């Protein structure tokens, strides 16, 4: 997790028949998935909806999270590398207590070498200020009718 946000990871395979919470990872940290879960073919990224999970045992493990779609992580060869762009729609509360829909964007860099798969989660844009003064920037996203973004 090379982002500044804590992310939760969910794994899925046909044999599991559901999304399984792998772990929640703090910013700039990593996890190793145990060999018992080697059959995982898809992952999901998620952020917690509230400050903590509900105490009720839920049938759906992703119910307490804002999650991405399932992303296939199966390697397509012995040594492969690919990049996938994904996003999570979050309902955030601002300083004034107003709720707003926000989309968090991520890049997944999937590298596989000799049967081992490494997945790196990175932000879409990272601004590094090397100037001797403070930098102010404003980001926006355009929406095209052709791709829905």
C-alpha positions as CSV (number, residue, x, y, z in Angstrom):
1,X,0.0,0.0,0.0
2,X,2.0,3.0,-1.3
3,X,-0.9,5.4,-0.6
4,X,-1.6,7.8,2.3
5,X,-4.9,5.9,3.1
6,X,-5.5,2.8,5.1
7,X,-6.9,0.1,2.7
8,X,-8.5,-3.2,3.3
9,X,-7.9,-6.1,0.9
10,X,-10.4,-8.7,0.0
11,X,-9.6,-11.9,-1.9
12,X,-12.0,-14.0,-4.1
13,X,-11.9,-17.2,-6.0
14,X,-14.5,-19.6,-7.3
15,X,-13.7,-22.1,-4.6
16,X,-14.2,-19.5,-1.9
17,X,-17.5,-18.4,-3.5
18,X,-17.3,-15.1,-1.5
19,X,-15.0,-12.2,-0.8
20,X,-12.7,-12.9,2.1
21,X,-11.1,-10.1,4.1
22,X,-7.3,-10.6,3.9
23,X,-6.2,-7.7,6.0
24,X,-6.3,-4.0,6.6
25,X,-3.0,-2.3,5.7
26,X,-1.9,1.1,7.0
27,X,-0.3,3.6,4.5
28,X,3.2,2.7,3.2
29,X,2.9,-0.9,4.6
30,X,2.6,-4.3,3.0
31,X,1.0,-7.7,3.8
32,X,1.9,-11.3,2.7
33,X,-1.0,-13.6,1.9
34,X,-0.6,-17.1,3.3
35,X,-0.2,-20.1,1.0
36,X,-3.6,-21.4,2.0
37,X,-5.1,-18.6,0.0
38,X,-3.0,-19.2,-3.2
39,X,-6.2,-19.9,-5.1
40,X,-7.3,-16.3,-5.0
41,X,-7.9,-15.0,-8.5
42,X,-9.4,-11.6,-7.8
43,X,-8.9,-8.8,-5.2
44,X,-10.9,-5.9,-4.1
45,X,-9.7,-2.7,-2.3
46,X,-11.9,-1.2,0.4
47,X,-12.1,1.6,2.9
48,X,-14.2,1.3,6.1
49,X,-17.6,3.1,5.8
50,X,-17.6,4.3,9.4
51,X,-15.1,4.6,12.2
52,X,-15.4,0.9,13.0
53,X,-17.1,-2.3,11.8
54,X,-20.5,-3.2,13.0
55,X,-20.6,-5.9,15.7
56,X,-23.2,-8.0,14.0
57,X,-21.8,-10.8,12.0
58,X,-22.6,-10.0,8.4
59,X,-23.1,-12.6,5.7
60,X,-21.3,-10.3,3.2
61,X,-17.8,-9.3,4.5
62,X,-17.7,-6.2,2.2
63,X,-20.9,-4.8,3.8
64,X,-19.0,-2.4,6.1
65,X,-16.7,-1.2,3.4
66,X,-16.7,1.0,0.3
67,X,-15.1,-1.4,-2.2
68,X,-13.8,-1.5,-5.8
69,X,-15.0,-4.0,-8.4
70,X,-13.3,-7.4,-8.4
71,X,-9.9,-7.1,-10.2
72,X,-8.3,-10.2,-11.7
73,X,-4.7,-10.7,-10.5
74,X,-4.0,-14.0,-12.4
75,X,-0.7,-13.8,-14.2
76,X,-0.9,-14.2,-18.0
77,X,2.6,-15.7,-18.3
78,X,5.7,-16.7,-16.3
79,X,6.9,-13.1,-16.0
80,X,4.3,-10.4,-16.6
81,X,3.6,-6.9,-15.5
82,X,0.5,-4.8,-16.0
83,X,-1.3,-1.8,-14.6
84,X,-4.9,-1.5,-13.7
85,X,-6.7,1.8,-12.8
86,X,-9.5,1.5,-10.3
87,X,-11.5,3.7,-7.9
88,X,-13.6,3.5,-4.8
89,X,-16.8,5.7,-4.4
90,X,-16.8,7.0,-0.8
91,X,-19.4,8.9,1.1
92,X,-17.4,11.4,3.2
93,X,-18.4,13.9,5.9
94,X,-16.8,17.3,5.6
95,X,-15.9,19.8,8.3
96,X,-19.4,21.2,8.3
97,X,-21.1,17.8,8.8
98,X,-22.3,17.6,5.2
99,X,-22.1,14.3,3.3
100,X,-20.5,14.3,-0.1
101,X,-19.6,11.5,-2.6
102,X,-15.9,11.3,-3.3
103,X,-14.1,9.0,-5.6
104,X,-10.6,7.7,-4.6
105,X,-8.5,6.6,-7.5
106,X,-5.7,4.1,-7.4
107,X,-3.2,2.3,-9.7
108,X,-2.6,-1.4,-9.2
109,X,0.8,-2.5,-10.5
110,X,0.7,-6.3,-10.8
111,X,4.0,-8.0,-11.3
112,X,4.4,-11.8,-11.5
113,X,7.7,-13.7,-11.6
114,X,8.0,-17.5,-11.5
115,X,4.5,-18.0,-9.9
116,X,4.8,-15.2,-7.3
117,X,2.5,-12.3,-7.7
118,X,3.3,-8.8,-6.2
119,X,0.5,-6.2,-6.2
120,X,1.4,-2.6,-5.6
121,X,-1.3,0.0,-4.8
122,X,-0.3,3.5,-5.7
123,X,-2.1,6.9,-6.0
124,X,-2.9,8.1,-9.5
125,X,-1.0,11.3,-8.9
126,X,1.6,12.2,-6.4
127,X,2.8,15.8,-6.2
128,X,6.4,16.4,-5.0
129,X,7.3,20.0,-4.2
130,X,11.0,20.6,-4.8
131,X,10.6,24.4,-4.8
132,X,11.7,26.5,-1.8
133,X,8.1,27.9,-1.4
134,X,4.7,26.3,-0.6
135,X,2.8,24.9,-3.5
136,X,-1.0,25.1,-3.9
137,X,-2.7,23.0,-6.5
138,X,-6.3,22.2,-7.4
139,X,-7.2,18.9,-8.9
140,X,-10.3,18.1,-11.1
141,X,-11.6,15.3,-13.1
142,X,-13.4,15.6,-16.4
143,X,-16.3,13.4,-17.4
144,X,-16.5,12.2,-21.0
145,X,-19.7,10.7,-22.3
146,X,-17.8,7.9,-24.0
147,X,-16.1,6.4,-20.9
148,X,-18.2,7.6,-18.0
149,X,-15.3,9.4,-16.3
